[in-house]
Amino acid sequence: MIQMLAEIAISALLVIGGLFALVGSYGLIKLPDLMTRLHAPTKASTLGVGGVLLGSMGYSALQGNPSWHELLVTIFLFLTAPITCNFIAKSWIARQARPEDLPPTGTARPWATLDLTEDPIEPALTPKGRPGRPS
């Protein structure tokens, strides 16, 4: 009876994880711009992969061979995905956003990644007039 409940829980983790990964993949393709597209892989896909890894770890434990590597991978994934999303968002703000497009911070200080004291850097032009590194 306990083994059957454990198998049902493992199956539920695998199915729910697969659904989250599918929703995250769909959102990555269909959402319109970078800032909204960031939510799909950092939220839904992280939960999807985490659910699949936890289900796999539960199955290994049920077979009598627990796998601690999968737990470490899950912890690493849950710690690094939000940090990576934060760095991508800050770099987008620094390169693309104008101060008037950003929502107010609620304090007297501006956005931490937006330095208004410097002139915007114009991209260097290649000999053919395309943005890139000068030769």
C-alpha positions in Angstrom: 0.0 0.0 0.0 2.8 2.4 0.9 4.7 1.5 -2.2 1.6 2.2 -4.4 1.2 5.6 -2.7 4.9 6.4 -3.3 4.5 5.4 -7.0 1.5 7.6 -7.4 3.3 10.6 -5.8 6.3 10.0 -8.0 4.1 9.8 -11.1 2.3 13.0 -10.0 5.7 14.8 -9.7 6.8 13.6 -13.1 3.5 14.6 -14.8 3.3 18.0 -13.0 7.0 18.7 -13.7 6.5 17.8 -17.4 3.5 20.2 -17.6 5.4 23.0 -16.0 8.3 22.4 -18.4 5.9 22.4 -21.4 4.3 25.7 -20.2 7.7 27.3 -19.7 8.8 26.2 -23.2 5.6 27.5 -24.7 6.0 30.8 -22.9 9.6 31.2 -24.0 8.5 31.0 -27.6 5.2 32.9 -27.5 5.8 35.8 -25.1 6.5 39.1 -27.0 9.7 40.6 -25.5 12.7 39.7 -23.4 11.4 41.0 -20.1 8.2 38.9 -20.3 10.1 36.0 -21.8 12.3 35.8 -18.8 9.4 34.6 -16.6 8.8 31.4 -18.6 12.2 29.7 -18.1 12.9 31.1 -14.6 9.5 30.2 -13.1 7.7 27.5 -15.0 10.6 25.6 -16.4 12.6 25.7 -13.2 9.6 24.1 -11.4 9.2 21.6 -14.2 12.8 20.4 -14.1 12.8 20.5 -10.3 9.6 18.3 -10.2 11.1 15.8 -12.7 14.3 15.6 -10.7 12.5 15.1 -7.4 10.3 12.4 -9.0 13.5 10.7 -10.3 15.1 11.0 -6.9 12.0 9.4 -5.3 12.0 6.6 -7.8 15.7 5.9 -7.1 15.0 5.9 -3.4 12.0 3.6 -3.8 14.3 1.1 -5.6 16.7 1.1 -2.7 19.4 3.2 -4.4 19.0 6.8 -3.3 20.6 9.5 -5.6 21.8 12.5 -3.8 23.3 14.0 -7.0 19.8 14.8 -8.3 19.0 16.7 -5.0 22.2 18.7 -5.5 21.2 19.5 -9.1 17.8 20.6 -8.0 19.1 22.9 -5.2 21.7 24.3 -7.7 18.9 25.0 -10.2 16.6 26.7 -7.7 19.5 28.9 -6.6 20.9 29.9 -9.9 17.9 30.4 -12.1 16.6 33.5 -10.3 20.0 35.0 -10.1 20.6 34.5 -13.8 17.2 36.1 -14.5 18.1 39.1 -12.4 21.4 39.6 -14.2 19.7 39.3 -17.6 17.1 41.8 -16.6 19.6 44.3 -15.2 21.7 44.1 -18.3 18.6 44.7 -20.4 17.7 47.8 -18.3 21.3 49.1 -18.6 21.3 48.7 -22.4 17.7 49.3 -23.6 15.6 51.1 -21.0 15.0 54.8 -20.9 14.3 56.4 -17.5 10.8 57.5 -18.5 9.9 53.9 -19.5 10.7 52.4 -16.1 8.2 52.4 -13.3 9.0 54.6 -10.3 11.1 53.0 -7.5 9.1 54.6 -4.7 12.1 56.3 -3.3 14.2 59.3 -4.3 16.8 57.0 -5.7 16.7 55.9 -9.4 17.1 52.3 -10.6 20.3 50.7 -9.3 21.4 49.6 -12.8 20.5 52.9 -14.5 23.3 55.5 -14.2 22.0 58.8 -15.4 25.3 60.6 -15.0 27.0 59.1 -18.0 26.3 59.8 -21.7 24.8 56.8 -23.6 27.5 54.9 -25.4 26.9 54.8 -29.2 27.7 51.4 -30.7 30.8 51.3 -32.7 30.3 50.9 -36.4 32.1 48.4 -38.6 33.3 49.6 -42.0 30.1 48.4 -43.6 28.0 50.6 -41.2 26.7 47.7 -39.1 26.9 47.7 -35.3 29.7 45.6 -34.0 33.4 45.7 -33.2 35.5 48.1 -35.3 38.1 46.3 -37.3 
